[in-house]
Amino acid sequence: MTWFGRCRSSALTFALVCPVLLAQAPQEEKPVVHTGAELFQSSGCTHCHMMNGEGGTKGPDLSGVGRRLKPEAIKIQIQQGKGAMPPFQDALSDDEINALVRYLEKARSKK
């Protein structure tokens, strides 16, 4: 095969594979954020916390928490609790806590 043929073949392969690789990155994160959103509902977070206009008022509104706190601070708050918030370290798995953190990190509304 000539140099031109190899380059054309490589370019075609790159053109076909690159969009597939780029499309996979957001799709891999989406389920984690979606899982976090489901956990926020099913774990009872909405009993105390409001998110996007829905939920309780015992705790702070978390609609913009991703703008205010870094992911590590959110994780520590979930694990250890603070003030009236109980710790959830023993109630949730590490994967569940990480999913909640990713969901809350994405919460960036200006509230």
ChimeraX commands (.cxc) that place a marker at each C-alpha (Angstrom):
marker #1 position 0.00,0.00,0.00 radius 0.5
marker #1 position 1.31,3.44,-0.83 radius 0.5
marker #1 position 1.90,6.18,1.73 radius 0.5
marker #1 position -1.20,7.99,0.48 radius 0.5
marker #1 position -3.28,4.83,0.82 radius 0.5
marker #1 position -2.09,4.28,4.40 radius 0.5
marker #1 position -2.79,7.91,5.35 radius 0.5
marker #1 position -6.21,7.80,3.76 radius 0.5
marker #1 position -6.97,4.53,5.52 radius 0.5
marker #1 position -5.76,5.92,8.87 radius 0.5
marker #1 position -7.73,9.12,8.41 radius 0.5
marker #1 position -10.87,7.13,7.65 radius 0.5
marker #1 position -10.35,4.96,10.72 radius 0.5
marker #1 position -9.76,8.06,12.86 radius 0.5
marker #1 position -12.84,9.77,11.45 radius 0.5
marker #1 position -14.97,6.73,12.26 radius 0.5
marker #1 position -13.51,5.93,15.69 radius 0.5
marker #1 position -13.01,9.43,17.13 radius 0.5
marker #1 position -16.71,10.39,17.28 radius 0.5
marker #1 position -17.47,7.06,18.97 radius 0.5
marker #1 position -14.82,7.70,21.63 radius 0.5
marker #1 position -15.97,11.27,22.19 radius 0.5
marker #1 position -19.60,10.19,22.46 radius 0.5
marker #1 position -18.74,7.60,25.14 radius 0.5
marker #1 position -17.32,10.04,27.70 radius 0.5
marker #1 position -20.54,11.95,28.51 radius 0.5
marker #1 position -22.61,8.77,28.36 radius 0.5
marker #1 position -20.44,7.13,31.02 radius 0.5
marker #1 position -20.99,10.03,33.43 radius 0.5
marker #1 position -24.69,10.42,32.77 radius 0.5
marker #1 position -25.73,7.19,34.52 radius 0.5
marker #1 position -23.79,8.21,37.66 radius 0.5
marker #1 position -25.52,11.59,37.79 radius 0.5
marker #1 position -28.87,9.94,37.04 radius 0.5
marker #1 position -28.25,7.40,39.81 radius 0.5
marker #1 position -27.41,10.27,42.16 radius 0.5
marker #1 position -30.68,12.01,41.28 radius 0.5
marker #1 position -32.62,8.82,41.97 radius 0.5
marker #1 position -30.77,8.32,45.27 radius 0.5
marker #1 position -31.53,11.91,46.27 radius 0.5
marker #1 position -35.22,11.01,46.02 radius 0.5
marker #1 position -35.15,7.44,47.32 radius 0.5
marker #1 position -32.77,8.05,50.24 radius 0.5
marker #1 position -35.03,10.71,51.70 radius 0.5
marker #1 position -32.85,13.75,51.01 radius 0.5
marker #1 position -35.94,15.60,49.80 radius 0.5
marker #1 position -37.53,15.28,53.25 radius 0.5
marker #1 position -35.14,17.98,54.45 radius 0.5
marker #1 position -33.57,19.52,51.36 radius 0.5
marker #1 position -35.08,21.37,48.45 radius 0.5
marker #1 position -33.71,20.84,44.97 radius 0.5
marker #1 position -34.97,22.92,42.05 radius 0.5
marker #1 position -38.08,24.06,43.88 radius 0.5
marker #1 position -39.10,20.65,45.25 radius 0.5
marker #1 position -38.49,19.12,48.66 radius 0.5
marker #1 position -38.29,20.03,52.31 radius 0.5
marker #1 position -37.12,23.14,54.11 radius 0.5
marker #1 position -35.55,21.68,57.28 radius 0.5
marker #1 position -32.12,21.73,55.63 radius 0.5
marker #1 position -30.57,24.13,53.14 radius 0.5
marker #1 position -31.73,24.39,49.53 radius 0.5
marker #1 position -29.20,22.37,47.54 radius 0.5
marker #1 position -30.14,23.70,44.10 radius 0.5
marker #1 position -26.83,25.57,43.76 radius 0.5
marker #1 position -24.61,23.53,46.06 radius 0.5
marker #1 position -22.26,22.64,43.20 radius 0.5
marker #1 position -21.34,26.31,42.89 radius 0.5
marker #1 position -20.78,26.75,46.62 radius 0.5
marker #1 position -18.98,23.59,47.70 radius 0.5
marker #1 position -16.24,21.44,46.21 radius 0.5
marker #1 position -17.04,17.74,45.67 radius 0.5
marker #1 position -14.87,16.67,48.62 radius 0.5
marker #1 position -16.77,18.99,50.99 radius 0.5
marker #1 position -20.08,17.62,49.73 radius 0.5
marker #1 position -18.84,14.07,50.29 radius 0.5
marker #1 position -17.69,14.80,53.84 radius 0.5
marker #1 position -21.04,16.43,54.63 radius 0.5
marker #1 position -22.93,13.34,53.41 radius 0.5
marker #1 position -20.61,10.91,55.21 radius 0.5
marker #1 position -20.24,12.71,58.54 radius 0.5
marker #1 position -23.31,14.91,58.72 radius 0.5
marker #1 position -23.28,18.30,60.42 radius 0.5
marker #1 position -25.63,20.13,62.74 radius 0.5
marker #1 position -29.08,18.56,62.40 radius 0.5
marker #1 position -28.02,16.42,59.42 radius 0.5
marker #1 position -27.18,12.85,60.46 radius 0.5
marker #1 position -24.20,10.99,58.98 radius 0.5
marker #1 position -24.98,8.65,56.08 radius 0.5
marker #1 position -21.61,6.90,55.99 radius 0.5
marker #1 position -23.10,3.67,57.31 radius 0.5
marker #1 position -26.43,3.96,55.50 radius 0.5
marker #1 position -25.05,4.43,51.97 radius 0.5
marker #1 position -22.33,2.59,50.09 radius 0.5
marker #1 position -19.27,4.42,48.75 radius 0.5
marker #1 position -20.70,4.13,45.22 radius 0.5
marker #1 position -24.00,5.63,46.35 radius 0.5
marker #1 position -22.27,8.50,48.12 radius 0.5
marker #1 position -20.11,9.14,45.05 radius 0.5
marker #1 position -23.21,9.17,42.83 radius 0.5
marker #1 position -24.88,11.69,45.15 radius 0.5
marker #1 position -21.74,13.84,45.11 radius 0.5
marker #1 position -21.65,13.84,41.28 radius 0.5
marker #1 position -25.35,14.77,41.17 radius 0.5
marker #1 position -24.96,17.57,43.71 radius 0.5
marker #1 position -21.75,18.80,42.06 radius 0.5
marker #1 position -23.77,19.35,38.89 radius 0.5
marker #1 position -26.35,21.40,40.84 radius 0.5
marker #1 position -25.21,24.90,39.93 radius 0.5
marker #1 position -28.34,27.06,39.70 radius 0.5
marker #1 position -28.01,30.57,41.11 radius 0.5
marker #1 position -30.04,30.15,44.30 radius 0.5
marker link #1:1,2 radius 0.2
marker link #1:2,3 radius 0.2
marker link #1:3,4 radius 0.2
marker link #1:4,5 radius 0.2
marker link #1:5,6 radius 0.2
marker link #1:6,7 radius 0.2
marker link #1:7,8 radius 0.2
marker link #1:8,9 radius 0.2
marker link #1:9,10 radius 0.2
marker link #1:10,11 radius 0.2
marker link #1:11,12 radius 0.2
marker link #1:12,13 radius 0.2
marker link #1:13,14 radius 0.2
marker link #1:14,15 radius 0.2
marker link #1:15,16 radius 0.2
marker link #1:16,17 radius 0.2
marker link #1:17,18 radius 0.2
marker link #1:18,19 radius 0.2
marker link #1:19,20 radius 0.2
marker link #1:20,21 radius 0.2
marker link #1:21,22 radius 0.2
marker link #1:22,23 radius 0.2
marker link #1:23,24 radius 0.2
marker link #1:24,25 radius 0.2
marker link #1:25,26 radius 0.2
marker link #1:26,27 radius 0.2
marker link #1:27,28 radius 0.2
marker link #1:28,29 radius 0.2
marker link #1:29,30 radius 0.2
marker link #1:30,31 radius 0.2
marker link #1:31,32 radius 0.2
marker link #1:32,33 radius 0.2
marker link #1:33,34 radius 0.2
marker link #1:34,35 radius 0.2
marker link #1:35,36 radius 0.2
marker link #1:36,37 radius 0.2
marker link #1:37,38 radius 0.2
marker link #1:38,39 radius 0.2
marker link #1:39,40 radius 0.2
marker link #1:40,41 radius 0.2
marker link #1:41,42 radius 0.2
marker link #1:42,43 radius 0.2
marker link #1:43,44 radius 0.2
marker link #1:44,45 radius 0.2
marker link #1:45,46 radius 0.2
marker link #1:46,47 radius 0.2
marker link #1:47,48 radius 0.2
marker link #1:48,49 radius 0.2
marker link #1:49,50 radius 0.2
marker link #1:50,51 radius 0.2
marker link #1:51,52 radius 0.2
marker link #1:52,53 radius 0.2
marker link #1:53,54 radius 0.2
marker link #1:54,55 radius 0.2
marker link #1:55,56 radius 0.2
marker link #1:56,57 radius 0.2
marker link #1:57,58 radius 0.2
marker link #1:58,59 radius 0.2
marker link #1:59,60 radius 0.2
marker link #1:60,61 radius 0.2
marker link #1:61,62 radius 0.2
marker link #1:62,63 radius 0.2
marker link #1:63,64 radius 0.2
marker link #1:64,65 radius 0.2
marker link #1:65,66 radius 0.2
marker link #1:66,67 radius 0.2
marker link #1:67,68 radius 0.2
marker link #1:68,69 radius 0.2
marker link #1:69,70 radius 0.2
marker link #1:70,71 radius 0.2
marker link #1:71,72 radius 0.2
marker link #1:72,73 radius 0.2
marker link #1:73,74 radius 0.2
marker link #1:74,75 radius 0.2
marker link #1:75,76 radius 0.2
marker link #1:76,77 radius 0.2
marker link #1:77,78 radius 0.2
marker link #1:78,79 radius 0.2
marker link #1:79,80 radius 0.2
marker link #1:80,81 radius 0.2
marker link #1:81,82 radius 0.2
marker link #1:82,83 radius 0.2
marker link #1:83,84 radius 0.2
marker link #1:84,85 radius 0.2
marker link #1:85,86 radius 0.2
marker link #1:86,87 radius 0.2
marker link #1:87,88 radius 0.2
marker link #1:88,89 radius 0.2
marker link #1:89,90 radius 0.2
marker link #1:90,91 radius 0.2
marker link #1:91,92 radius 0.2
marker link #1:92,93 radius 0.2
marker link #1:93,94 radius 0.2
marker link #1:94,95 radius 0.2
marker link #1:95,96 radius 0.2
marker link #1:96,97 radius 0.2
marker link #1:97,98 radius 0.2
marker link #1:98,99 radius 0.2
marker link #1:99,100 radius 0.2
marker link #1:100,101 radius 0.2
marker link #1:101,102 radius 0.2
marker link #1:102,103 radius 0.2
marker link #1:103,104 radius 0.2
marker link #1:104,105 radius 0.2
marker link #1:105,106 radius 0.2
marker link #1:106,107 radius 0.2
marker link #1:107,108 radius 0.2
marker link #1:108,109 radius 0.2
marker link #1:109,110 radius 0.2
marker link #1:110,111 radius 0.2
view
